[in-house]
Amino acid sequence: MGKVSSEQLGSEPIGKLLVKQAVPASIGILVMSLNILVDSIFVGNWIGSIAIAAINVVLPVSFFIGALGMAIGIGGSSIVSRALGANDYSKAVATFGNQVTLTVLVTVGMVALGLYFVDDLIPAFGGKGAIFEPAKIYYTIVLYGIPFLGLCMMGNTVIRAEGKPKFAMIAMIIPSVGNLVMDYIFIYVFDWGMAGAAWATTIGYVLCFGYVFYFFLSNNSELKPNWKNFLLKMPIVREISSLGVVTLARQATTSVVYLLMNNILFSLGGEAMVAVYAIIGRMLMFALFPVFGVTQGFLPIAGFNYGAKKYERVRQVINTAIVYASVLATVVFIGLFIFPAEIANLFLSSKEGMTTLELDTNAFVLENTPSAMRWVFAATPIIALQLIGAAYFQAIGKALPALLLTLSRQGFFFIPLILILPNYLGELGVWISFPIADVLATLVTGYFLRSEVRSTLSS
């Protein structure tokens, strides 16, 4: 794959360009997802299934704070892509400087609040019973690394906006590899338990920050802000915020979903049921990596060409991205439908001297995960339209429809379903809420995307 510059986003054939953008994005997401997956396998085998549940409780809080950086990154990167497409370098570089300042201020402030309310947040997100203590250990350590994670997520999206997907891919690979190496050393060799898992994750975030910092200092980046670019300018801040709130709302909704799911499932089946969802949650992050990669590759192409008023290319990239992502989503669906038991078994420990609670939890997880996983991923082949449709509105700077479509699946459909259906169908009501929400959100997104393309991209 050749190097992609921002100018090539507006000239190279769409199919070839999307592959150049999507493959590095997919590889980066794959490695990051494998990191989460293998990290969970290590924790499950070397510490225990309760430890997996503990990490699952912590993730929505730490990811929400880290996602503040991603929100600022994606919101600002939409501006950067369109500014580069319109040859407005001064706006692009000023936006990047403001992104850095916003990310530091917001993530550090949120970490301080997160540490102050630690004993309230963990139980609220389902960290009860035997889950509480390991969750608190993990949460407290990981939170110190979250500002670095926020800067990494922000910087990664800007790198993509410049048309440098390979560098963005490396930025995602470095913390994943570092985390896995540290997992082995801290958990297996030093036997630090949950603290070891947490320090491994935090060190991974710091390594990622180091690489992103190097990229923007080097000649690889087109964006070279001076000190005045780091001073916040309200018009830029407002535009970043209006677009970034889409990503932030999505992550906030995801955190609310984790909160509700962990508490609902705990009431239905205790720690073991939370562990079932922890495994499925890892697969939701991991299995769809090629679909998310296509979506990430789509964003800078759509934004650049929209800014350059090359509307035919925008239509082409929408259609191509939906086709590519749909094919990949179908392949993922087939694999998960055939091998759910084998996947679940990867996370379960077989070490000697396990307690009765650990043995009972393992048996429950192995029995209940396969059917739950099949339900959760039942509508996977059609989700590409929903993801690309919502991403399109964000790429072209239309914050409100992007926000509403992004929230449609989890906020408008899934959350009401899991609050209602379990009252009548028990745990089955939880699992079937996933495909129902997917179908409804895809139908709504398809309608609005078609209307937008007809009205805006017809010229």
Stockholm file with secondary structure:
# STOCKHOLM 1.0

chainA/1-459         MGKVSSEQLGSEPIGKLLVKQAVPASIGILVMSLNILVDSIFVGNWIGSIAIAAINVVLPVSFFIGALGMAIGIGGSSIVSRALGANDYSKAVATFGNQVTLTVLVTVGMVALGLYFVDDLIPAFGGKGAIFEPAKIYYTIVLYGIPFLGLCMMGNTVIRAEGKPKFAMIAMIIPSVGNLVMDYIFIYVFDWGMAGAAWATTIGYVLCFGYVFYFFLSNNSELKPNWKNFLLKMPIVREISSLGVVTLARQATTSVVYLLMNNILFSLGGEAMVAVYAIIGRMLMFALFPVFGVTQGFLPIAGFNYGAKKYERVRQVINTAIVYASVLATVVFIGLFIFPAEIANLFLSSKEGMTTLELDTNAFVLENTPSAMRWVFAATPIIALQLIGAAYFQAIGKALPALLLTLSRQGFFFIPLILILPNYLGELGVWISFPIADVLATLVTGYFLRSEVRSTLSS
#=GR chainA/1-459 SS CCCCCTGGGGTSCHHHHHHHHHHHHHHHHHHHHHHHHHHHHHHHHHTCHHHHHHHHHHHHHHHHHHHHHHHHHHHHHHHHHHHHHTTCHHHHHHHHHHHHHHHHHHHHHHHHHHHHTHHHHHHHTTCCGGGHHHHHHHHHHHHHHHHHHHHHHHHHHHHHHTTCHHHHHHHHHHHHHHHHHHHIIIIIISCCHHHHHHHHHHHHHHHHHHHHHHHHHSTTCSCCCCGGGGSCCHHHHHHHHHHHHHHHHHHHHHHHHHHHHHHHHHHHHHHHHHHHHHHHHHHHHHTTHHHHHHHHHHHHHHHHHHHTTCHHHHHHHHHHHHHHHHHHHHHHHHHHHHCHHHHHHHTCCCCTTCCHHHHHHHHHHHHHHHHHHHHHTTTGGGHHHHHHHHHHHHHTTCHHHHHHHHHIIIIIIIHHHHHHTHHHHTHHHHHHHHHHHHHHHHHHHHHHHHHHHHHHSCC
#=GC SS_cons         CCCCCTGGGGTSCHHHHHHHHHHHHHHHHHHHHHHHHHHHHHHHHHTCHHHHHHHHHHHHHHHHHHHHHHHHHHHHHHHHHHHHHTTCHHHHHHHHHHHHHHHHHHHHHHHHHHHHTHHHHHHHTTCCGGGHHHHHHHHHHHHHHHHHHHHHHHHHHHHHHTTCHHHHHHHHHHHHHHHHHHHIIIIIISCCHHHHHHHHHHHHHHHHHHHHHHHHHSTTCSCCCCGGGGSCCHHHHHHHHHHHHHHHHHHHHHHHHHHHHHHHHHHHHHHHHHHHHHHHHHHHHHTTHHHHHHHHHHHHHHHHHHHTTCHHHHHHHHHHHHHHHHHHHHHHHHHHHHCHHHHHHHTCCCCTTCCHHHHHHHHHHHHHHHHHHHHHTTTGGGHHHHHHHHHHHHHTTCHHHHHHHHHIIIIIIIHHHHHHTHHHHTHHHHHHHHHHHHHHHHHHHHHHHHHHHHHHSCC
//
